[in-house]
Amino acid sequence: MADFMGKFMEQFEDQLKQSADENLKEYIKKYKTQLNDIESSNDKLMNKSIDAYHKQRESFATEMDAMINKKLAEAKRALESKLKEIDDEIFKDQTSLYQKIVASADELKQKQKAFETEKRKWNKDDKRIAEYLGISCEDVKVGDDDDEKEADAALKRNAEAISDEDHIVIKIDDRTFRTTRGTLTQVKGSFIAKLFGAHHDMMHRDEEGAYYLNCHPDTFAEVLDVLRKKGKVSNEFTMTHALYAALLRFEILSKLFPDFDVSSITLRDPNKAGYHVVFKSYRSTAARDQYFRWDKAILCSNESKEDDEKYWKLSANDDSEVEFVTTGWYRIVFRGCIYYSSHAYVQMQVNGSQKAISRNYGYSSNNYKSYNFNEIIQFTATQKLKFYASTGPYSEEQSSYLCIEKIPDPVVPLIGIYSSTSSSGNYRQWNSTVKECGRYAITNSNRNVTLQKGGLYRVSSRVHSNYSSGGQQYMYLYEYRNGGNYQHMSAKGTGTTGYECHMFDEICSLKKDDYLMMYDGGYGTVSSAGYDCLQIEYLPFSDAVGAWRSNSVYNTYQRKWDYEHWCNESLYQLDNNQSQIEIKKAANYRISSHVTQSSGSDVAGYSALYVNNTQCALARYGACGSTYQHTTTIQEIVQLKPGDKIYIYTSHAYNSQQYNSLFIEKLC
């Protein structure tokens, strides 16, 4: 019985399954038929809608064509009618027509004359003034004698259009000065007389006609007072360094103070002793493991023997290590060389940890390359400083250098230090303030270092590009002043991808609201504080500085300093070839060169500092990949005496004033 029921249930289940399958197939068949009917109906409705749309569009286009043709016809009739009226008006009186033509021709000549006056050719004085005002003039060339005559004629017209009785308003920072043109131009032929005389059209003026001048307001107040008194000052008058530098710059010192003894300034300045720079410099002729050894002391600031190790000292058993004895702010200048076939780097280490890094890629075979630091750091007593080379130092005396300077206490408040961990639109963002100073403000989404007070500044920076493709890499330091920008450029060519370190050490004359920016040209950034820093320092003694730029060479290899940006001729004198600079007074001098070479692949090149025709410092580069530009940096303190001459040598000179600069500063 059980077997019968089991078979019966199996047969019953099979019949149910067969019936369900047949019903499902029938249902699917009906569903497909209905779906096909719906799709067919939708297609018919869609085609009907499209046909209706096209008919409506054709009708609308026909109506628009008719309307446009109607409007064109009306406009044509109106124009023809207006032209007929004009013709009738013009030709009804032939005499009046001739007079109008003559008047229009005269007006055109006057406009052409005004344009020629505004866009007149520049002579040599114009170029000097343009450099002082921050106007780019690299592309403006002084022409031949005929061009000089044309420029002089334009200047004569300028001079005839002004008067000594003209009231002059000058704005410097937040101060306003009022005087007459005759007061400013009384020393004929001087720089200030040319500035406010025939060349006044080059100066920036605001909407009320006030001139803007790049000068410290307190110093200019003294200059204006001296001019008003025509040099006849009282017995209580004191010549300051700043006033002396300004009078020298404006070329009125010898006229107003013909018998002035410059050596008397130091005697009258009781505060200058506080600016004395304590320093000591070393070279490396050997390595300890992968660290530079500082086994040769070369120059110091002549402190007493008791004070020789007052601020720092080399560790007793390790001359690769500097131990700080006194807490304070120090400037650390380093240059070292590595000989290697791939990318390498140098670390500045404090107590064994990385403080800063200089990194370069781009060798195709063993070659030389220099690495630089120029850092202002606050050290505490017992902290230790070392320099680590990733593949070991190349031991060469002249391509190695370490100088430690104790920042004078009065200078510390004049320094601002910033680091970067990001960029915006290829501009570095100085989003971390290492040392704050009220003279500077970080603005424009951290991209601008904006001046709050005018003056002469030293701007030092170490930044890295990080290009994803092999080739030429650039970095730009922009000075934005007087409504325009002035570029300082660094170039590093490489045949591969990776980091390239760019160094800047520039003298900048800036006024309130001028600003600085760092642009990487689209060649990338590292976005790490250890790779990117910017330091700006106000220089209290502008008369101690000479600064030049170069656009050519003398005798193939010597840089020719054909653009003078700042100079005290009682300290520095260019020779007739503009390549060698003669020193007028015995002192220790800070020398900083930033020069660029251009060479093909696998070329070992260098720049060098020469004193009295003797090479005393080297900065090397190793080229690979193709023909590229390579910027090298030398920063040293050198002891010089009157009559000594220096020049900068480049093995493969690249000529552009934006890439080649030099400054010298006499130390207190």
Steps between C-alpha positions, in 0.01 A plus 500: 500500500782735586672436167178572312449835674861598438472435125165675488644816662798502262266479197281772646801733552624440145155589359492822709846603379406430136180701534686792669766509227235508225309779677822704550596466133157612393514801734847607373379470142202729570727746688743524205211562262366781720851650537550501121165672456598772752842557332331529159250750639779705665703509175196632312440771765870597502519528121181706500646740764828536310319578174290763680815657655680522165196660334473755784878574479482550122208736545685697770817522284298631207341767723844602641654527150214727395540715813881529458468594133242763593726650770802500266302678233384763751857549631635532144242766414577691824879485432460619143284787621758595769790485254310726261445752781874489587602544137264798466640657820868443405493610138258791515790726615839414343690756710364364826593146392863601436524672838371188677757282322786736598378513862481120517853471357635746762327307778653176374849655495455619859393150610801348320729751672349417840543130431864546397561699817347227714674218313826684438825311451707437811854615554754377758355710783153361430634147548663593833175656620297201378720266703459720810121511456473127433389541138609209281734632231684188385335514159555875458833567333689824483533563129754673278590870498185591306286323760685683779432831328131414464483396867676820607260707291203331669654570841547863404129523419424340839718758676333789320159380619587523873606782730704543819185653655295180450359369826604140560330244725692183590357198682723250680331229705237686706674841492448790258763762409435833327763715331583667168666352197778756525596378848540143373684591179734773632814283457504491121606171343439303820294183510218658702494800262455266204241297691275801569613694192487394138455133594204560733261331257651162592390522864180340623232750609166451667167635374567832678841540336713413806832329428595170662865465606685188614685634804474485879271790605724611790806504275320692225383755759868561583591525129222752441610704803859511368377608156283775647800630693725454193747311717540783753420291806542596866788394724271242663455320166603132500560301183352152540583195292153502344518870407851461362388208280195696375703814418749279318220321315336828394847634394480816711754418774806658335310819412334559838784361717817534289740458795316223684719222646314170482715347775337739747167315472624204702629730774164676524293181510520358853253222419689340212707287736183309581482383136843334505480158331681220684588226250740220423541303178644159418583274206488124472783288359383164635189309607399303808279216383245695289540833682700807396795564732588865573869441540625836369400834660550782247364830635341647810380840624814552710340448839728482801643160582274478806192551281609262223263225619245722673217415259595163341788258464597185312448190709823385661509154343297563185579794270191421289283618789436859616381542858322822597600658829269803513128507419414743220423553132767391250542508123643174363653517150610168350631387162614144435558273201399142420645285217246235400309340209141540625287723721652608832434737788656680795322518834551771760461306823440641849553250781493218246165595339439665163449876528524583129586323175654590162424241232589465133424240233642453156829325436564263212853415614728593789506878524533789745225711651498761777237518775420816697335619820448857621287465811417724797436274800452549872736263680502426869814422699627139460320443167724340238518564125626263227475465120428156357566407134282212377782348292792654688666842449739582220801632690613815319605804699372779274161339431428458873410778742335546836447840661321554828387855583354617828208728403552834683229562759370824334456310171294209640173705515548596132483141370199301379523124427236287327468140378265338249311171487270581207453708186212672320504564127871404492577768765654393831271553798694618806256337738737458796660798674829390659588849623253788496593862426272805480676621184342219299150358456397175329207578266313375191433146628854481645661561160624858558760629743381862515719783628361716780798739493731607219876450490785285371452128563695176464276217378634144538312190393552126448218333305459178303323422175380143439440447129319189380678514161869529425621833368563861600366609838466865609417694812402869506535750786264787413539852638174689448573872527375818334215314331720242324704191574873447489632145465790315655535153345670170577539220245581132551511272196472123530436203276275328751212565737542605862597775741723799424611749767493872411683764705439877510691769690398840365507869599158661446405866537134493603240745627185455706244267336755354255507122524696187416376172345664169410379333178604151386404539133284187513800281585346369821564525871602265780252642756724443799630763744849348497527569125368858470582810704513878450685751717485879472725737695492880512850646445554794739817621322414530133826687432692176567342322201578473130268300271528431128349283228661363186383456142837431332858383555846646456777293345264198458489391865488801734151624584452863400293698755324730255191572718571687823213474747661639815849626565712708738785627285709577806515120557469341153619600154443309175793496257465622140401151384229478769625156600728563798394686815766689692472530877571842652514422874650221709234281665330162496251483211208267439494394132202321346489399133212336314610417143375270227674280243374329185660176384431167333463155648773343717687828546665582833482879544541752780501861611784645708585801714837658422685750723798675339494241218521210745218248519369469856155336473317256270139397438463197272225346286471181297292518181315211338211429267529788251606865476362669812564794731655447843509762777779486759533693826806620690465672839817582695646755741838624376753733658595774252722806502504819286591424140392134512291395201245223470321342206268205431604235246251276317612200296200506260341845533126548446415868446185645655485749786213308659730201553822675607541715809768603750496692823773606742446620854761654728465350847501709815 
